[in-house]
Amino acid sequence: MLRFGTAGLRGPLQDGPDGMNLDTVSRTTAGLVDWLRGRCLGGGAVVVGRDARHGSAEFAIATAEIFAAAGFPVTLLPRPLPTPIVAYAVRELGAVAGVQITASHNPATDNGYKVYLDGGSQLIAPADTEIERCIAAVTEPIPRTPVTPAADDLVRRYIDRVARLPELIGGPGERSDVRIVLTPLHGVGGDTAVAALTAAGFKHVHVVGAQFAPDADFPTVAFPNPEEPGATDLLLATATRIGADLAIALDPDADRCAIGIPDDGGWRMLRGDETGVLLGDYVLRTAPPDSLVATTIVSSRLLSKLAAARGARYAETLTGFKWLARAGDGLVYAYEEAIGHCADPAAVRDKDGISAAVLAADLVARLKAADRTLADELDDYAVEFGLHATDQVSLRLPDPAAAADLVNRLRAAPPDEIAGEPVEYTDLLQVRGRMRTDALIFEGARFRIVVRPSGTEPKLKCYLEVVEPVADLAVLAAAKTAAGQRVAELRAFCQGL
């Protein structure tokens, strides 16, 4: 049967226990009910939401009705909405669990089942395997009781919270002259993001019309992921046409946010690591002393250097926000390189593309008032900490087992050198404790590669980072050229695996 991975259950829409279908969703919900009852949480409030994918409406209704029949008060969100609203609602209502029907940025043929526990944080071990055992023990029939969808009150409260985030961080600022263009990539984040940006004071929010309405077939993109080549072409073309200050792309369930900026006379999308350090630094400028920021083992090392320079604590976790949200006390910001950002952990203990978009827009507004840009900020980081150039190689494979086999072959015969440079090798399956995972790390004098199978798709992922020293802005261009050449060499190694 489908297993709980990095972000819940995900699989193709097909019959059988290895696919997403009504029987899988019903059995999963019944198993979750039994698990909650076994921990004396029966009768607690539950939140159920959904995106706009094929099957999502049917699956969400079934989930809500099974919980209701089991005696749980259920808040069924009124329409397709961003995943962060479920995470927010679980925390806001003190619910014992939340379920979002979504496959995030997976292909149109997939769907999924995401579980929130512990005050709105994602499911982790050992609860995942315990729930799987409960699912396997489910017997028919599974009762259902009709549920009336909730009103829009929770959605309004979420938007109000996100709109106030810039003031919570830095106080009021001038935002009315910032021009923003946004695409939800045919997902469910468009209306919510526009409402939040407008409520935060941004008067000029433009959208990519061809991609704004939810569409389960994602007709204008090959893969509905802002990181995929070509996915943001329409966004950047619109940004160029209207003379925007900022371009924003949300993934289909709006828990991830990619940023595009004008740079060197054109437009480019920032990598998740670049956005991560920009937003992390912005949050830390007004955060309490000794605050905590966090990222994952596959992200850039730059945030750790910035945290030390700003007097903050730094934590590193395994991949996934189920770990980042639990990074430690005093957490004020967390990010993962796959364009996921948690900018308001007091309200949403998960990645949230809507709040990240509002925070990025506010940062652009404040920099614009000082006649500066995000590109200027990144250049300053290069001088202060060294140029950190990152990239990712994703090898799409026939199935998840093929990705695991490839990692095992590399584990059995690790290279002594990469790109002509000796490397040190770390196998994270050999470490003890919570950092143990199926991943390999190769480190040279000025570069690092992390190799791991994806937890959500049939892919092998390689995360690359090159660090070049930068004495001053005068030598930055040469450092960028040198870093680009070394990144290309690392890409070639990974593509040859």
C-alpha positions in Angstrom: 0.0 0.0 0.0 1.0 3.7 -0.2 3.4 4.6 2.6 3.8 7.9 4.4 6.8 9.7 2.9 8.4 13.1 3.3 5.1 14.9 3.0 2.4 12.3 3.6 0.9 9.9 1.1 1.3 10.6 -2.6 0.6 8.4 -5.5 -1.1 8.0 -8.9 -4.8 8.2 -9.3 -5.5 4.5 -9.9 -7.2 1.5 -8.4 -5.6 -0.7 -5.7 -3.8 -0.1 -2.4 -0.8 1.4 -4.2 -2.9 4.2 -5.8 -4.8 7.2 -4.6 -8.5 6.3 -4.8 -11.6 6.4 -2.6 -10.8 3.1 -0.9 -7.3 4.2 0.0 -8.5 7.5 1.4 -11.3 5.8 3.4 -9.0 3.2 4.9 -6.3 5.8 5.7 -8.9 7.9 7.5 -10.3 5.0 9.4 -6.8 4.0 10.4 -6.0 7.6 11.5 -9.2 7.6 13.6 -8.2 4.4 15.4 -4.7 5.8 16.0 -6.1 9.0 17.5 -8.5 7.0 19.7 -5.6 4.9 20.9 -3.9 8.0 22.2 -7.1 9.3 24.0 -7.6 11.9 21.3 -11.0 10.6 20.1 -13.6 13.3 19.9 -11.1 16.1 19.4 -11.6 18.6 16.6 -10.3 17.8 13.1 -9.7 20.0 10.1 -10.0 18.8 6.5 -9.0 20.7 3.4 -8.3 20.1 -0.3 -6.7 21.4 -3.4 -8.3 21.4 -6.8 -6.8 18.2 -8.3 -8.8 15.4 -9.8 -10.5 13.5 -7.0 -9.7 16.0 -4.3 -13.3 17.0 -3.6 -14.5 13.4 -3.3 -11.6 12.4 -1.1 -12.0 15.4 1.2 -15.7 14.8 1.7 -15.1 11.1 2.4 -12.4 12.0 4.9 -14.6 14.5 6.7 -17.6 12.2 6.8 -15.6 9.3 8.2 -14.2 11.5 11.0 -17.7 12.8 11.7 -19.1 9.3 11.9 -16.4 8.4 14.4 -17.5 11.3 16.7 -14.9 13.9 15.8 -16.1 17.5 15.3 -15.0 18.3 11.8 -14.2 21.6 10.1 -14.4 21.0 6.4 -12.9 23.9 4.6 -15.4 25.5 2.2 -13.6 25.1 -1.2 -10.2 24.3 -2.6 -7.7 26.3 -0.6 -3.9 26.5 0.1 -2.4 23.8 2.3 -1.0 26.3 4.8 -4.6 27.2 5.8 -5.0 23.7 7.1 -1.8 23.9 9.1 -3.0 27.3 10.4 -6.5 26.1 11.3 -5.2 23.1 13.2 -3.1 25.4 15.4 -5.8 28.1 15.6 -8.6 25.7 16.6 -6.5 23.5 18.8 -7.4 20.5 16.7 -6.0 17.1 17.3 -5.4 16.5 13.6 -5.7 18.0 10.1 -5.8 16.4 6.7 -5.2 18.2 3.4 -5.9 16.3 0.2 -3.1 17.4 -2.1 -0.2 16.2 -4.2 1.4 19.7 -4.1 3.6 20.1 -7.2 3.4 16.5 -8.5 2.1 15.7 -12.0 -1.7 16.0 -12.8 -2.1 12.3 -12.6 -1.3 12.2 -8.9 -3.0 13.0 -5.6 -2.1 12.7 -1.9 -3.1 12.8 1.7 -1.2 15.1 4.1 -1.6 14.7 7.9 -1.0 17.4 10.5 -0.6 16.6 14.3 1.1 18.3 17.3 -0.3 21.8 16.9 -0.2 21.9 13.1 3.1 20.2 12.3 3.4 17.4 9.8 3.3 13.7 10.7 6.7 12.2 11.7 8.0 8.8 13.0 7.0 6.7 14.8 3.4 7.9 14.3 3.6 7.3 10.6 4.3 3.6 10.9 1.9 3.2 13.8 -0.9 4.8 11.6 0.1 2.5 8.7 -0.4 -0.5 11.0 -3.8 0.8 12.0 -4.7 1.3 8.3 -3.7 -2.3 7.6 -6.0 -3.5 10.4 -9.1 -1.6 9.1 -12.2 -3.7 8.4 -15.3 -2.9 6.4 -17.7 -1.2 6.5 -16.4 2.3 7.2 -19.3 4.5 8.4 -19.8 8.0 7.1 -21.9 10.9 8.3 -22.7 14.0 6.2 -20.7 17.2 7.0 -21.6 20.8 6.2 -18.7 22.8 4.9 -17.5 25.6 7.2 -17.9 29.3 6.5 -15.1 31.5 5.3 -14.2 32.8 8.8 -11.0 30.8 9.2 -9.8 31.9 5.7 -10.3 35.5 6.6 -8.4 35.1 9.9 -5.5 33.5 8.1 -5.4 36.3 5.5 -5.5 38.9 8.3 -2.6 37.2 10.0 -0.5 37.0 6.9 -1.2 40.6 6.0 0.0 41.8 9.4 3.2 39.8 9.2 5.4 42.7 7.8 4.2 44.9 10.7 5.0 42.1 13.2 8.5 41.9 11.8 9.5 45.5 10.9 6.7 48.0 11.5 4.7 49.7 8.8 6.4 50.7 5.5 5.5 52.2 2.2 4.3 49.5 -0.2 1.9 51.3 -2.6 4.4 51.8 -5.5 5.7 48.3 -5.7 4.6 46.4 -8.8 4.1 42.7 -8.3 3.2 39.9 -10.8 2.0 36.6 -9.5 1.1 33.1 -10.8 -0.4 30.2 -8.9 0.4 27.8 -11.7 -3.2 26.7 -12.1 -3.3 25.9 -8.4 -5.4 27.1 -5.4 -3.2 30.0 -4.1 -4.2 32.8 -6.5 -7.2 34.4 -4.7 -5.7 34.0 -1.3 -2.3 35.4 -2.3 -3.9 38.4 -4.0 -6.1 39.1 -1.0 -3.2 38.8 1.4 -1.0 41.1 -0.6 -3.8 43.7 -1.1 -4.6 43.6 2.6 -0.9 44.2 3.4 -1.0 47.4 1.4 0.3 46.4 -2.1 -1.9 48.2 -4.6 -0.4 47.0 -7.9 -0.7 43.2 -7.9 -0.9 41.7 -11.4 -1.5 38.1 -12.3 -0.7 35.7 -15.1 -4.2 35.3 -16.4 -3.6 32.0 -18.4 -2.5 30.3 -15.1 -4.7 32.0 -12.5 -7.8 29.8 -12.3 -7.4 26.4 -10.7 -7.1 23.7 -13.4 -6.4 20.1 -12.4 -4.8 19.4 -15.8 -2.2 22.2 -15.5 -2.4 22.9 -19.3 0.4 25.5 -19.7 3.2 23.6 -17.9 4.8 20.2 -18.3 5.2 19.9 -14.5 3.4 22.3 -12.1 6.5 23.1 -10.2 8.1 26.6 -10.2 11.5 25.0 -10.2 11.0 23.1 -13.4 12.4 24.6 -16.6 9.8 26.7 -18.5 7.3 26.7 -15.6 7.8 30.5 -14.9 8.3 31.6 -18.5 4.8 33.3 -18.6 5.5 34.9 -15.2 8.8 36.5 -16.3 7.4 37.6 -19.6 4.5 39.4 -17.8 7.0 40.9 -15.3 9.1 42.3 -18.2 6.0 43.6 -20.0 4.6 45.5 -17.0 7.9 46.7 -15.5 7.4 44.8 -12.2 9.6 45.0 -9.2 8.9 41.4 -8.1 7.7 38.2 -9.7 6.1 35.5 -7.5 5.3 31.9 -8.4 3.4 29.6 -6.1 3.2 25.9 -6.5 -0.3 24.4 -6.9 -1.1 24.0 -3.2 0.6 27.3 -2.4 2.9 26.0 0.3 6.0 26.9 -1.7 7.0 30.2 -3.2 9.6 31.1 -5.9 10.8 34.6 -6.4 11.9 36.3 -9.6 13.9 39.5 -9.7 15.2 42.0 -12.3 18.9 41.4 -12.6 21.6 42.5 -15.1 19.0 44.0 -17.5 16.8 40.9 -17.5 14.8 38.7 -15.2 15.8 35.5 -13.3 14.2 33.3 -10.7 16.1 33.1 -7.4 17.1 29.7 -6.1 15.5 28.7 -2.9 18.7 29.2 -1.0 18.9 32.8 -2.2 15.4 33.6 -1.1 16.0 31.6 2.1 18.9 33.8 3.2 17.2 37.0 2.2 14.1 36.3 4.2 16.0 34.8 7.1 18.2 37.9 7.4 15.1 40.1 7.2 13.4 38.2 10.0 16.5 38.2 12.2 16.9 42.0 11.9 14.0 42.5 14.4 13.9 39.1 16.0 14.5 38.7 19.8 18.1 37.9 20.8 19.2 34.3 20.6 16.4 33.5 18.1 16.6 30.2 16.1 16.7 29.9 12.3 16.9 26.5 10.6 17.4 24.8 7.3 18.1 21.2 6.1 21.1 19.1 5.3 20.7 19.7 1.5 20.5 23.5 1.7 23.3 26.1 1.5 25.6 26.6 4.4 25.2 30.4 4.1 22.3 30.6 6.6 24.6 29.2 9.3 27.2 31.9 8.7 24.6 34.6 8.6 23.0 33.4 11.9 26.4 33.5 13.7 27.0 37.0 12.4 23.5 38.2 13.5 23.8 36.7 17.0 21.2 34.0 16.3 21.2 30.2 16.9 21.2 27.9 13.9 19.8 24.4 13.5 20.0 21.8 10.7 17.5 19.0 10.1 16.7 16.3 7.7 14.8 17.2 4.5 11.2 18.2 5.0 9.2 20.6 7.1 8.1 17.9 9.4 11.6 18.2 10.8 12.2 21.9 10.3 9.0 22.8 12.3 10.5 20.9 15.2 14.0 22.4 15.0 13.9 23.8 18.5 12.6 26.5 20.9 12.7 30.1 19.7 12.3 29.3 16.0 11.5 32.4 14.0 12.3 31.3 10.5 13.0 28.1 8.6 13.5 27.2 4.9 14.4 24.4 2.6 16.1 24.9 -0.7 13.1 23.5 -2.6 11.5 27.0 -2.3 9.7 26.2 1.0 9.7 29.0 3.7 8.2 29.1 7.2 8.1 32.9 7.9 5.6 32.8 10.8 6.0 29.6 12.9 3.9 31.0 15.7 0.9 30.7 13.4 1.8 28.1 10.7 4.2 25.3 11.6 4.9 24.4 8.0 6.1 26.0 4.8 3.7 28.7 3.6 4.0 30.3 0.1 1.5 33.0 0.9 3.3 34.4 3.9 6.6 34.1 2.1 5.2 36.1 -0.8 4.0 38.9 1.5 7.3 39.0 3.3 9.3 39.1 0.1 7.1 41.9 -1.3 7.6 43.9 1.9 11.4 43.4 1.7 11.4 44.6 -1.9 9.4 47.7 -0.8 11.8 48.6 1.9 14.8 48.2 -0.3 13.2 50.2 -3.1 12.6 53.1 -0.7 16.4 53.0 0.0 17.2 52.7 -3.8 18.4 49.1 -3.4 17.3 45.7 -4.7 17.4 42.1 -3.7 20.3 41.6 -6.1 22.2 44.3 -4.2 21.6 42.4 -1.0 22.8 39.1 -2.4 26.0 40.8 -3.7 26.6 42.2 -0.2 26.2 38.7 1.3 28.9 37.4 -1.2 31.4 40.0 0.1 30.5 39.4 3.8 30.4 35.5 3.7 31.8 34.4 0.3 29.8 33.6 -2.8 27.6 30.5 -2.2 26.5 29.2 -5.6 24.0 26.4 -5.5 22.3 24.1 -8.0 20.3 20.9 -8.1 20.3 17.9 -10.5 17.2 15.8 -10.5 17.3 12.5 -12.4 13.8 11.3 -13.1 13.6 7.5 -12.9 11.0 4.8 -13.6 10.1 4.3 -9.9 11.3 5.1 -6.3 13.1 1.8 -6.1 15.3 2.7 -9.0 16.4 5.9 -7.2 17.2 3.9 -4.0 19.2 1.4 -6.1 21.3 4.1 -7.7 22.2 5.5 -4.2 23.1 2.0 -3.0 25.4 1.5 -6.0 27.1 4.8 -5.3 27.4 3.9 -1.6 29.1 0.6 -2.5 31.7 2.3 -4.7 32.1 6.0 -3.6 34.4 8.2 -5.7 37.8 9.3 -4.3 37.6 12.6 -6.2 35.1 14.7 -8.1 35.9 17.3 -10.7 39.6 16.6 -10.1 39.5 17.4 -6.4 39.7 14.9 -3.5 36.5 14.5 -1.5 35.5 13.3 1.9 32.6 11.0 2.0 29.8 10.7 4.7 27.0 8.1 4.6 24.1 9.4 6.7 22.8 5.9 7.0 25.8 5.3 9.3 25.0 8.1 11.7 22.9 7.6 14.8 19.9 9.6 16.0 17.5 11.8 14.1 20.0 12.7 11.4 20.1 9.2 10.1 18.7 9.0 6.5 19.4 7.6 3.1 21.8 10.2 1.8 25.4 10.6 0.9 27.6 13.7 1.3 30.7 14.4 -0.7 32.8 17.4 0.3 35.8 19.0 -1.4 37.8 22.1 -0.3 35.2 24.5 -1.7 32.2 22.4 -2.7 29.7 20.0 -1.4 27.3 17.5 -3.0 24.4 15.8 -1.2 22.8 12.8 -3.0 19.5 11.3 -1.9 16.4 9.6 -3.4 13.3 11.9 -3.4 10.7 11.2 -0.7 7.8 12.3 -2.9 8.7 11.5 -6.5 10.6 8.8 -8.5 13.8 10.9 -8.7 17.4 10.9 -7.6 18.3 14.4 -6.3 21.8 15.9 -6.1 22.2 19.2 -4.2 25.3 21.2 -5.2 27.1 24.1 -3.5 30.3 25.9 -4.4 31.9 28.6 -2.2 34.2 31.2 -3.7 35.9 33.9 -1.5 35.0 37.5 -2.5 37.3 40.3 -1.2 35.1 43.1 -2.5 32.5 43.9 -5.2 35.2 44.6 -7.7 36.1 40.8 -7.9 32.5 39.5 -7.6 32.1 39.0 -11.3 35.2 36.9 -11.5 34.1 34.9 -8.5 30.7 34.2 -10.1 32.4 33.0 -13.3 34.7 30.6 -11.3 31.8 29.3 -9.3 29.7 28.8 -12.4 32.4 26.7 -14.0 32.8 24.5 -10.9 29.0 24.1 -10.6 29.0 22.9 -14.2 31.6 20.3 -13.4 29.6 19.0 -10.5 26.5 18.9 -12.6 28.3 16.8 -15.2 29.4 14.3 -12.4 25.8 14.0 -11.1 24.3 13.6 -14.6 26.7 10.8 -15.2 25.6 8.7 -12.2 
